[in-house]
Amino acid sequence: MLKAYKYRIYPNSEQALLIEKHFGCSRFVFNWALALQKRYYAMFGKSLSRTQIQSQLVKKKKTGKFAWLNEVNSQSLLNALLNVYTAFTNFQRSCQISAL
């Protein structure tokens, strides 16, 4: 049996702004990493590893153009990368199963 808990939060304006920043940065990193994975897969026929994607994100955060990614904690960004990696791994697994 699985249980679920539902919570309602009442953030103040400062907390709401921080939550919006986290969601926005996570969405940006997810879309960026997905595009990166798609390009790499189209070129080489295999996907990037988690560490390769993470190192690309670190390089991107060090550039001045994407320094705003440093305003949020890295755990939410790494979770977005993990979601992309998991999705691509599941995609490859489903392709292998359908090929059999």
FENJO-V470462 format. One record per run of one state. SS is the DSSP state (h for helix, s for strand, l for the rest). FROM is the first residue (numbers start at 0). TO is the last residue. Records with the same first field share a line. If there is no record, write none. Layout:
# FENJO-V470462
SS=FROM-TO  FROM-TO
This chain:
# FENJO-V470462
l=0-11  44-48  62-62  71-72  99-99
h=12-43  49-61  63-70  73-98
